[in-house]
Amino acid sequence: MSSPPTYDRPGLRARTASALSVRARKKRLRLFVEQMEPRPGERILDVGCGRAGWLNDLDPGIEVVGIDRDPSLPGYDGPNRYYRQGDALALPFADGEFDIAFSNSVIEHLLPTDWQRFSSEIQRVAARFFVQTPNKWFPVEPHVLLPGYQFLPRTLQRKVWPLAVRNEPYDEITLLTSNDLSSLFPKAEILRERVGPSTKSLIAVGRS
């Protein structure tokens, strides 16, 4: 597998989170393949791909185009793998240009007023899609690994952000519920990734 993002603050909490992230990443990729059934010759758009390159380990006969805001992501390009700088709210591609659109933990980083535009762009460029986002009602917020963080007012979030396990600047995150995701992708099936009895993340799966 390509290296996933790491929880880079020192300590047991960060090391444990990184190990669990690797395992969850592998499981989610298997679920993607099971649900989307990508085939050689098809094209997949990875929206908000980041440096992890979630789909780089697919069959090399499947073309993967990653798009993100960064001007360059060293190491992303490879055989049948391409990177484009761009905006998820105005994807620089034609209608139906891809067979599948994939997005992992991106929509919650957008303003809620932009969610519908994001959803429309995903569905415009591909008939099949797989859009994952953390569940608002899971007790531990996954970006910072702090319980109940998502329910704090923004002023308090900024104050406790330094306790997060990632050494990054404050990011205004708004987690979604299953109802939110269903309203954005009304024709999709909403899958649930669980940890015990709790739903950790939600996935909108659209099939042509």
C-alpha positions as a Markdown table, in Angstrom:
| # | Residue | x | y | z |
|---|---|---|---|---|
| 1 | Met | 0.0 | 0.0 | 0.0 |
| 2 | Ser | 1.1 | 3.6 | -0.5 |
| 3 | Ser | 1.9 | 5.4 | 2.7 |
| 4 | Pro | -1.2 | 7.0 | 4.3 |
| 5 | Pro | -1.1 | 10.3 | 6.2 |
| 6 | Thr | 0.4 | 9.8 | 9.6 |
| 7 | Tyr | -0.6 | 11.2 | 13.0 |
| 8 | Asp | 2.7 | 13.0 | 13.6 |
| 9 | Arg | 2.7 | 14.3 | 17.1 |
| 10 | Pro | 4.8 | 12.2 | 19.5 |
| 11 | Gly | 3.2 | 9.7 | 21.9 |
| 12 | Leu | 1.3 | 6.5 | 22.2 |
| 13 | Arg | -2.0 | 8.0 | 21.0 |
| 14 | Ala | -0.5 | 9.1 | 17.7 |
| 15 | Arg | 1.3 | 5.8 | 17.2 |
| 16 | Thr | -1.9 | 3.9 | 17.8 |
| 17 | Ala | -3.9 | 6.1 | 15.5 |
| 18 | Ser | -1.4 | 5.7 | 12.7 |
| 19 | Ala | -1.5 | 1.9 | 13.0 |
| 20 | Leu | -5.3 | 1.9 | 13.0 |
| 21 | Ser | -5.3 | 4.3 | 10.0 |
| 22 | Val | -3.3 | 1.8 | 7.9 |
| 23 | Arg | -5.7 | -1.0 | 8.7 |
| 24 | Ala | -8.8 | 1.1 | 8.0 |
| 25 | Arg | -7.3 | 2.3 | 4.7 |
| 26 | Lys | -6.8 | -1.3 | 3.5 |
| 27 | Lys | -10.3 | -2.2 | 4.5 |
| 28 | Arg | -11.8 | 0.8 | 2.8 |
| 29 | Leu | -10.0 | 0.2 | -0.4 |
| 30 | Arg | -11.3 | -3.4 | -0.4 |
| 31 | Leu | -14.8 | -2.0 | 0.1 |
| 32 | Phe | -14.3 | 0.4 | -2.8 |
| 33 | Val | -13.3 | -2.4 | -5.2 |
| 34 | Glu | -16.2 | -4.5 | -4.0 |
| 35 | Gln | -18.8 | -1.8 | -4.5 |
| 36 | Met | -17.5 | -0.1 | -7.6 |
| 37 | Glu | -15.9 | -3.1 | -9.4 |
| 38 | Pro | -13.4 | -1.0 | -11.4 |
| 39 | Arg | -12.1 | -2.6 | -14.5 |
| 40 | Pro | -9.0 | -2.2 | -16.6 |
| 41 | Gly | -9.6 | 0.5 | -19.2 |
| 42 | Glu | -11.8 | 2.6 | -16.9 |
| 43 | Arg | -10.9 | 6.0 | -15.6 |
| 44 | Ile | -11.3 | 7.1 | -11.9 |
| 45 | Leu | -11.1 | 10.6 | -10.6 |
| 46 | Asp | -9.7 | 10.9 | -7.0 |
| 47 | Val | -11.2 | 14.2 | -5.7 |
| 48 | Gly | -9.0 | 15.7 | -3.0 |
| 49 | Cys | -6.4 | 13.0 | -3.4 |
| 50 | Gly | -3.8 | 14.5 | -1.1 |
| 51 | Arg | -0.4 | 12.8 | -0.8 |
| 52 | Ala | -1.8 | 9.4 | 0.2 |
| 53 | Gly | -2.8 | 8.4 | -3.3 |
| 54 | Trp | -5.5 | 6.1 | -2.0 |
| 55 | Leu | -6.1 | 4.4 | -5.4 |
| 56 | Asn | -2.5 | 4.1 | -6.6 |
| 57 | Asp | -2.5 | 0.4 | -5.7 |
| 58 | Leu | -5.4 | -0.5 | -8.1 |
| 59 | Asp | -4.7 | -2.5 | -11.2 |
| 60 | Pro | -2.3 | -0.5 | -13.3 |
| 61 | Gly | -4.6 | -0.9 | -16.3 |
| 62 | Ile | -7.1 | 1.4 | -14.5 |
| 63 | Glu | -6.3 | 5.1 | -15.1 |
| 64 | Val | -6.4 | 7.2 | -11.9 |
| 65 | Val | -6.4 | 11.0 | -12.0 |
| 66 | Gly | -5.9 | 12.7 | -8.7 |
| 67 | Ile | -7.0 | 16.3 | -8.2 |
| 68 | Asp | -6.2 | 18.6 | -5.2 |
| 69 | Arg | -5.5 | 22.2 | -4.4 |
| 70 | Asp | -1.7 | 21.8 | -4.1 |
| 71 | Pro | 0.3 | 22.9 | -7.1 |
| 72 | Ser | 2.2 | 19.6 | -7.0 |
| 73 | Leu | 2.3 | 16.3 | -5.1 |
| 74 | Pro | 5.6 | 14.6 | -5.6 |
| 75 | Gly | 5.4 | 10.9 | -6.0 |
| 76 | Tyr | 1.7 | 10.8 | -7.1 |
| 77 | Asp | 2.4 | 10.3 | -10.8 |
| 78 | Gly | 3.2 | 6.9 | -12.0 |
| 79 | Pro | 2.1 | 4.3 | -14.6 |
| 80 | Asn | -1.4 | 5.4 | -15.6 |
| 81 | Arg | -1.5 | 7.7 | -12.6 |
| 82 | Tyr | -1.8 | 11.5 | -13.1 |
| 83 | Tyr | -2.1 | 14.5 | -10.9 |
| 84 | Arg | -4.0 | 17.8 | -11.7 |
| 85 | Gln | -4.2 | 20.9 | -9.5 |
| 86 | Gly | -7.8 | 22.0 | -9.3 |
| 87 | Asp | -10.9 | 22.9 | -7.3 |
| 88 | Ala | -13.3 | 20.3 | -6.1 |
| 89 | Leu | -16.1 | 22.8 | -6.5 |
| 90 | Ala | -15.3 | 23.5 | -10.2 |
| 91 | Leu | -13.8 | 20.3 | -11.5 |
| 92 | Pro | -11.9 | 21.0 | -14.8 |
| 93 | Phe | -13.4 | 18.0 | -16.6 |
| 94 | Ala | -16.3 | 17.4 | -19.0 |
| 95 | Asp | -19.6 | 15.8 | -18.1 |
| 96 | Gly | -19.2 | 12.1 | -17.7 |
| 97 | Glu | -15.5 | 12.2 | -18.4 |
| 98 | Phe | -14.8 | 9.5 | -15.8 |
| 99 | Asp | -16.3 | 6.1 | -15.1 |
| 100 | Ile | -16.0 | 6.5 | -11.3 |
| 101 | Ala | -15.5 | 9.5 | -8.9 |
| 102 | Phe | -13.8 | 8.7 | -5.5 |
| 103 | Ser | -13.6 | 11.1 | -2.6 |
| 104 | Asn | -12.2 | 10.2 | 0.9 |
| 105 | Ser | -12.7 | 12.5 | 3.9 |
| 106 | Val | -12.9 | 15.7 | 1.8 |
| 107 | Ile | -16.5 | 17.1 | 2.0 |
| 108 | Glu | -16.3 | 17.8 | 5.7 |
| 109 | His | -13.4 | 20.3 | 5.1 |
| 110 | Leu | -15.7 | 22.4 | 2.9 |
| 111 | Leu | -18.2 | 25.0 | 4.1 |
| 112 | Pro | -21.7 | 23.5 | 4.4 |
| 113 | Thr | -22.8 | 26.1 | 1.9 |
| 114 | Asp | -20.5 | 24.4 | -0.6 |
| 115 | Trp | -21.6 | 20.8 | 0.0 |
| 116 | Gln | -24.3 | 20.8 | -2.7 |
| 117 | Arg | -21.9 | 22.2 | -5.3 |
| 118 | Phe | -19.4 | 19.6 | -4.4 |
| 119 | Ser | -22.0 | 16.9 | -4.7 |
| 120 | Ser | -23.2 | 18.2 | -8.1 |
| 121 | Glu | -19.6 | 18.2 | -9.4 |
| 122 | Ile | -19.0 | 14.6 | -8.3 |
| 123 | Gln | -22.2 | 13.4 | -10.0 |
| 124 | Arg | -21.5 | 15.5 | -13.1 |
| 125 | Val | -18.2 | 14.0 | -14.0 |
| 126 | Ala | -19.0 | 10.4 | -13.2 |
| 127 | Ala | -22.1 | 8.2 | -13.1 |
| 128 | Arg | -20.6 | 6.0 | -10.4 |
| 129 | Phe | -19.2 | 7.4 | -7.2 |
| 130 | Phe | -17.9 | 6.5 | -3.8 |
| 131 | Val | -17.9 | 9.5 | -1.3 |
| 132 | Gln | -16.7 | 8.8 | 2.2 |
| 133 | Thr | -16.9 | 11.2 | 5.2 |
| 134 | Pro | -16.7 | 10.7 | 9.0 |
| 135 | Asn | -19.9 | 10.4 | 10.9 |
| 136 | Lys | -20.8 | 13.4 | 13.0 |
| 137 | Trp | -22.3 | 11.2 | 15.7 |
| 138 | Phe | -19.3 | 8.9 | 16.3 |
| 139 | Pro | -18.1 | 9.9 | 19.8 |
| 140 | Val | -14.4 | 10.6 | 18.8 |
| 141 | Glu | -13.7 | 13.2 | 16.2 |
| 142 | Pro | -11.3 | 11.4 | 13.8 |
| 143 | His | -9.2 | 14.4 | 12.6 |
| 144 | Val | -8.1 | 15.3 | 16.1 |
| 145 | Leu | -8.9 | 12.1 | 18.0 |
| 146 | Leu | -10.7 | 14.0 | 20.8 |
| 147 | Pro | -14.1 | 12.9 | 22.1 |
| 148 | Gly | -16.9 | 15.4 | 21.4 |
| 149 | Tyr | -14.7 | 17.9 | 19.6 |
| 150 | Gln | -17.2 | 18.2 | 16.8 |
| 151 | Phe | -19.8 | 19.6 | 19.1 |
| 152 | Leu | -17.7 | 22.4 | 20.5 |
| 153 | Pro | -18.1 | 26.0 | 19.3 |
| 154 | Arg | -15.4 | 27.2 | 17.0 |
| 155 | Thr | -13.8 | 29.3 | 19.6 |
| 156 | Leu | -13.2 | 26.3 | 21.9 |
| 157 | Gln | -12.2 | 24.1 | 19.0 |
| 158 | Arg | -9.3 | 26.5 | 18.2 |
| 159 | Lys | -8.2 | 26.4 | 21.9 |
| 160 | Val | -8.1 | 22.6 | 22.1 |
| 161 | Trp | -6.7 | 22.1 | 18.5 |
| 162 | Pro | -3.1 | 21.9 | 19.8 |
| 163 | Leu | -4.1 | 18.7 | 21.6 |
| 164 | Ala | -4.8 | 17.1 | 18.2 |
| 165 | Val | -2.6 | 14.2 | 17.0 |
| 166 | Arg | -1.7 | 15.9 | 13.8 |
| 167 | Asn | 0.8 | 18.8 | 13.8 |
| 168 | Glu | -1.2 | 21.0 | 11.3 |
| 169 | Pro | -2.7 | 24.5 | 11.4 |
| 170 | Tyr | -6.3 | 24.7 | 12.6 |
| 171 | Asp | -8.8 | 23.5 | 10.1 |
| 172 | Glu | -12.5 | 24.4 | 10.3 |
| 173 | Ile | -14.2 | 21.0 | 9.9 |
| 174 | Thr | -18.0 | 20.3 | 9.8 |
| 175 | Leu | -18.9 | 16.7 | 10.1 |
| 176 | Leu | -22.0 | 15.3 | 8.3 |
| 177 | Thr | -24.8 | 13.0 | 9.4 |
| 178 | Ser | -26.3 | 10.2 | 7.3 |
| 179 | Asn | -29.3 | 12.6 | 6.6 |
| 180 | Asp | -26.9 | 15.2 | 5.3 |
| 181 | Leu | -25.2 | 12.7 | 3.0 |
| 182 | Ser | -28.5 | 11.3 | 1.8 |
| 183 | Ser | -29.9 | 14.7 | 0.9 |
| 184 | Leu | -26.7 | 15.5 | -1.1 |
| 185 | Phe | -26.7 | 12.2 | -2.9 |
| 186 | Pro | -30.4 | 11.2 | -3.0 |
| 187 | Lys | -30.0 | 8.3 | -5.4 |
| 188 | Ala | -27.1 | 6.8 | -3.5 |
| 189 | Glu | -26.9 | 3.9 | -1.1 |
| 190 | Ile | -25.5 | 5.0 | 2.2 |
| 191 | Leu | -23.0 | 2.5 | 3.6 |
| 192 | Arg | -21.8 | 2.5 | 7.2 |
| 193 | Glu | -18.3 | 1.7 | 8.5 |
| 194 | Arg | -18.7 | 0.6 | 12.1 |
| 195 | Val | -16.5 | 0.3 | 15.1 |
| 196 | Gly | -18.4 | -2.0 | 17.4 |
| 197 | Pro | -22.0 | -0.8 | 17.5 |
| 198 | Ser | -21.1 | 2.8 | 16.4 |
| 199 | Thr | -20.9 | 4.1 | 12.9 |
| 200 | Lys | -17.5 | 5.6 | 12.4 |
| 201 | Ser | -17.9 | 6.9 | 8.8 |
| 202 | Leu | -20.5 | 7.1 | 6.1 |
| 203 | Ile | -20.2 | 6.3 | 2.4 |
| 204 | Ala | -22.5 | 7.4 | -0.4 |
| 205 | Val | -22.3 | 4.8 | -3.2 |
| 206 | Gly | -23.8 | 5.6 | -6.6 |
| 207 | Arg | -24.1 | 3.0 | -9.3 |
| 208 | Ser | -25.0 | 3.7 | -12.9 |
